[in-house]
Amino acid sequence: LPGQNGAWPVGDRLQPVVELAQTNFGYLKNNGMILSNMTLTLVVSYSDCDIGTSLGEMIKLVQTSEVAGIVGPGCSSEALTTGYLASFWKIPQVGYAATSPLLMDRELYPFYHSLIPPNNQQVLALVD
């Protein structure tokens, strides 16, 4: 998540969402409603839109854990790099804020999926 030091405040604003996800997942898991034979852990890292930090956190996570998927990072510059690595490792990645049109290239980023359209499509919508 970006924004821990005020670089981009969306990271701080997502904290309640992260806490809610942890609570709800714990409830569903503890009541045997989902994945009762698996242990999933939600890991949150703050990158402040720094590519090196984002890559370092991702590599550390993949080296120390069995990663099922990645949400984020929020900045396009980071997503371009982590998305390529996630595709190399065949780890699904979901972007919630990165808008680079390059992330839509399925040859480079077959495991990256975005929740919002890229910049070039947003501009077309504004023109219409």
N, C-alpha and C positions, 0 to 999 in steps of 0.2 A: 504494500500500500504506500502511495506517496503521501507526503504531508505531515510527517511527524514534527518537523521543525518549521512549519508554516510555509514551506515551499509551494505547496498546493493543498489547500485545506480539505479536499475531498477525503483524504486518508483519515483525518480526525473525525469527519462527519460519518464515516462508515463504521466507526467503532461500535455504536449501538446495534448495527446490523450484524456485525461479527458476533457480538455477545448474544443476540437473539438466535443466530444460527447455532451457536454452541449449546445454548439452552434447549432449543427444540430438537437438535440432533441427539443430545443426551437423553431427553425424554423418550424419543422414539426408540433409541437403541436399548435403553434400560427396560423398556416394556416389551421387548422382543418384536417390535413392529417392523424393523428393517435391519438387515445385515447382522443378524444375531450371532453369526459365526465369525465376524470380523471385528477388528479394532481399527477405528478411524480416528485420526487426530487432526484438528484444524490448527494449522500453523500460520501465524500472522507475522509478517516482516514489514518493516518500514524502509523504503528506499530513497525517499525524497527525490524521485525522478533521476537518480544517479544510476547510470548503466552498470558501472563496476559493482556497486552495492547490490543491485538487483541480480546480476549474474552470480556474484559471490554467494548470496543467500540461496539462490536456486541450486547451485552446484553443491553447497553444503547440505542442503535438504536431500538431494538425490543420493548423495554419498552415504548419508546416515539413516535414511528412511526408505520405505517402499512407497513411492509417490503414486497416488491414484489419479491425481489431476491438479491443475493449477488455476487459480482465479487471479487475474491481473497479470502484470502490473498495470497501473493506470496511465502511464505516459507512453506515447508511441515509440519514442527512442528506446525505451527499455523493452517494450513488447516485440519490437523488431528483432532484438537480440535473443531474448528469452524464448520467443516463439520459434525461432530457428532451432535452438537447443532442445526445446520440448519436442519438436517434430523429429529431431535426430534420435531422441530417446523414446519416441512414440508415446509421449505423455499428453493427454488432452489438456488444452489450455483454453480458458474462456476469458475474453477481454471485456471489461465493463466500461472503459473510457478511452482506450487508444483508438485513434481514428485514421491512421495512415492507410492509404489505399494499397500499399505494398502488402499489408497483412492479408489481403484478399487473394493473393497469389497462391493457389492451391499446390503448385509445384514446390514452392519454398516453404509454405506453412500449412501442410495438410492436416495438422492437429490443432491449429489455432481457429477459434470460433469467436466471433464478436457479437456482442449484444446490441451494438449500435452501428449505423452505416458509416463508411469511411467519409472523409472530408469531401471528396469529389462528388459523391452522391448527395451529401447534405446541401452542397452549393446548388446542384441541379434542382433540388426540391425548393430552394429559396427563389430560384429564377422563375419556376413555374408559378 
